[in-house]
Amino acid sequence: QVQLVESGGGLVQPGGSLRLSCAASGSIFMLNFMRWYRQAPGKERELVARITRGGSADYADFVKGRFTIFRNNHKNTVDLQMNSLKLEDTAVYYCNADEGDKNYWGKGSQVTVSS
């Protein structure tokens, strides 16, 4: 089993920045894809960004140029740097990772963008 724990959420004004972190622990052999999803109230969960073990990343169109995903394979962590935040970025952000043929989720971290 792998546990994912997010941190770094909070309240920020439009145009501000936040950095989310996700730490994986447990029976880890090798994490493959690591991802960040988000879910806003009344909406479906959506993929924000993902990164391969080798560091190749891709992003949803709605965050391109504003968010950056990082990972540290030695520490089994994945971060999401969020800049130029907009009101519509308000959501619960979830960490997600593949380990072997299994997929794991964190419990989420609330990000609220409000003036």
DOZASE-139159 format. One line per field, with one value per residue (C-alpha): residue number from 0; residue in three letters; x, y, z. Coordinates in Angstrom, 3 decimals, decimal comma. Example, Ala and Ser with C-alpha at 12.3 -4.5 7.8 and 13.67 -1.06 7.14 Angstrom:
pos: 0 / 1
code: ala / ser
c1: 12,300 / 13,670
c2: -4,500 / -1,060
c3: 7,800 / 7,140
# end
This chain:
pos: 0 / 1 / 2 / 3 / 4 / 5 / 6 / 7 / 8 / 9 / 10 / 11 / 12 / 13 / 14 / 15 / 16 / 17 / 18 / 19 / 20 / 21 / 22 / 23 / 24 / 25 / 26 / 27 / 28 / 29 / 30 / 31 / 32 / 33 / 34 / 35 / 36 / 37 / 38 / 39 / 40 / 41 / 42 / 43 / 44 / 45 / 46 / 47 / 48 / 49 / 50 / 51 / 52 / 53 / 54 / 55 / 56 / 57 / 58 / 59 / 60 / 61 / 62 / 63 / 64 / 65 / 66 / 67 / 68 / 69 / 70 / 71 / 72 / 73 / 74 / 75 / 76 / 77 / 78 / 79 / 80 / 81 / 82 / 83 / 84 / 85 / 86 / 87 / 88 / 89 / 90 / 91 / 92 / 93 / 94 / 95 / 96 / 97 / 98 / 99 / 100 / 101 / 102 / 103 / 104 / 105 / 106 / 107 / 108 / 109 / 110 / 111 / 112 / 113 / 114
code: gln / val / gln / leu / val / glu / ser / gly / gly / gly / leu / val / gln / pro / gly / gly / ser / leu / arg / leu / ser / cys / ala / ala / ser / gly / ser / ile / phe / met / leu / asn / phe / met / arg / trp / tyr / arg / gln / ala / pro / gly / lys / glu / arg / glu / leu / val / ala / arg / ile / thr / arg / gly / gly / ser / ala / asp / tyr / ala / asp / phe / val / lys / gly / arg / phe / thr / ile / phe / arg / asn / asn / his / lys / asn / thr / val / asp / leu / gln / met / asn / ser / leu / lys / leu / glu / asp / thr / ala / val / tyr / tyr / cys / asn / ala / asp / glu / gly / asp / lys / asn / tyr / trp / gly / lys / gly / ser / gln / val / thr / val / ser / ser
c1: 0,000 / 1,040 / -0,166 / -0,248 / -0,486 / -0,987 / -0,020 / 0,263 / -3,290 / -4,967 / -6,522 / -4,911 / -5,954 / -6,383 / -3,009 / -1,245 / 0,768 / 0,654 / 2,737 / 1,182 / 3,263 / 2,481 / 4,546 / 4,241 / 5,035 / 4,496 / 5,425 / 6,972 / 9,036 / 8,851 / 6,297 / 5,549 / 3,153 / 2,396 / -0,485 / -2,461 / -6,220 / -8,738 / -12,439 / -14,463 / -17,867 / -20,503 / -17,982 / -16,228 / -12,669 / -10,261 / -6,618 / -4,430 / -0,931 / 1,056 / 4,721 / 6,597 / 9,343 / 11,794 / 10,430 / 8,329 / 5,291 / 2,085 / -0,680 / -4,341 / -4,908 / -6,501 / -3,247 / -0,596 / 1,895 / 0,704 / 1,295 / 4,434 / 4,696 / 7,901 / 8,887 / 11,706 / 12,154 / 14,495 / 12,010 / 8,910 / 7,345 / 5,490 / 4,829 / 2,574 / 3,662 / 0,618 / 1,102 / -1,294 / -4,148 / -7,677 / -11,008 / -11,838 / -8,813 / -10,688 / -11,000 / -9,820 / -6,538 / -5,696 / -2,413 / -2,485 / 0,219 / 0,812 / 2,882 / 3,075 / -0,419 / -2,086 / -3,296 / -3,434 / -5,113 / -4,462 / -7,289 / -6,969 / -5,982 / -8,311 / -7,203 / -9,412 / -8,798 / -10,770 / -10,455
c2: 0,000 / 3,548 / 6,589 / 10,033 / 13,129 / 16,605 / 19,862 / 23,536 / 24,507 / 27,600 / 30,947 / 33,252 / 36,379 / 36,386 / 36,719 / 35,128 / 31,926 / 28,703 / 25,568 / 22,204 / 19,270 / 15,570 / 13,001 / 9,294 / 6,684 / 3,003 / 0,014 / 1,842 / 0,049 / 2,642 / 5,362 / 5,877 / 8,634 / 11,195 / 13,584 / 16,421 / 16,532 / 19,011 / 19,067 / 22,218 / 22,213 / 20,732 / 19,731 / 16,540 / 15,826 / 16,915 / 16,313 / 19,357 / 18,077 / 14,885 / 13,982 / 10,835 / 9,324 / 10,794 / 14,301 / 14,777 / 16,851 / 17,901 / 20,190 / 20,879 / 23,853 / 25,856 / 25,897 / 26,000 / 28,773 / 29,255 / 25,936 / 23,809 / 20,235 / 18,950 / 15,602 / 14,232 / 10,505 / 10,100 / 11,639 / 10,277 / 13,710 / 15,691 / 19,428 / 21,780 / 25,411 / 27,529 / 31,106 / 33,767 / 32,057 / 32,782 / 32,570 / 29,520 / 27,658 / 27,235 / 23,502 / 20,570 / 19,417 / 15,719 / 13,936 / 10,714 / 8,177 / 4,865 / 2,205 / -0,969 / -1,769 / 0,101 / 3,677 / 5,715 / 8,945 / 11,429 / 12,909 / 16,331 / 19,861 / 22,838 / 25,805 / 28,867 / 31,884 / 34,850 / 38,580
c3: 0,000 / -0,755 / 1,145 / -0,441 / 1,739 / 0,288 / 1,954 / 1,108 / 0,287 / 1,618 / 0,806 / -1,726 / -3,611 / -7,386 / -9,050 / -6,110 / -5,834 / -3,857 / -3,892 / -3,185 / -2,069 / -2,020 / -0,161 / -0,833 / 1,786 / 2,398 / 0,274 / -2,641 / -5,240 / -7,973 / -8,613 / -12,257 / -13,352 / -10,654 / -11,178 / -9,734 / -10,166 / -8,901 / -8,183 / -7,818 / -6,101 / -8,369 / -11,007 / -11,993 / -10,995 / -13,715 / -14,487 / -13,915 / -14,635 / -14,752 / -14,800 / -15,721 / -13,646 / -16,124 / -15,620 / -18,748 / -17,875 / -19,515 / -18,442 / -18,916 / -21,201 / -18,409 / -16,382 / -19,083 / -18,464 / -14,883 / -13,093 / -12,960 / -11,717 / -10,121 / -8,688 / -6,596 / -7,137 / -4,183 / -1,775 / -3,559 / -3,707 / -6,324 / -6,085 / -7,975 / -8,199 / -8,979 / -10,136 / -11,406 / -9,610 / -10,750 / -8,984 / -11,077 / -9,711 / -6,440 / -5,827 / -3,796 / -5,298 / -5,210 / -5,633 / -7,633 / -8,386 / -10,113 / -8,406 / -10,450 / -11,640 / -8,791 / -8,574 / -5,387 / -4,282 / -1,555 / 0,496 / -1,076 / -0,163 / -0,432 / -2,526 / -2,353 / -4,563 / -3,316 / -2,918
# end
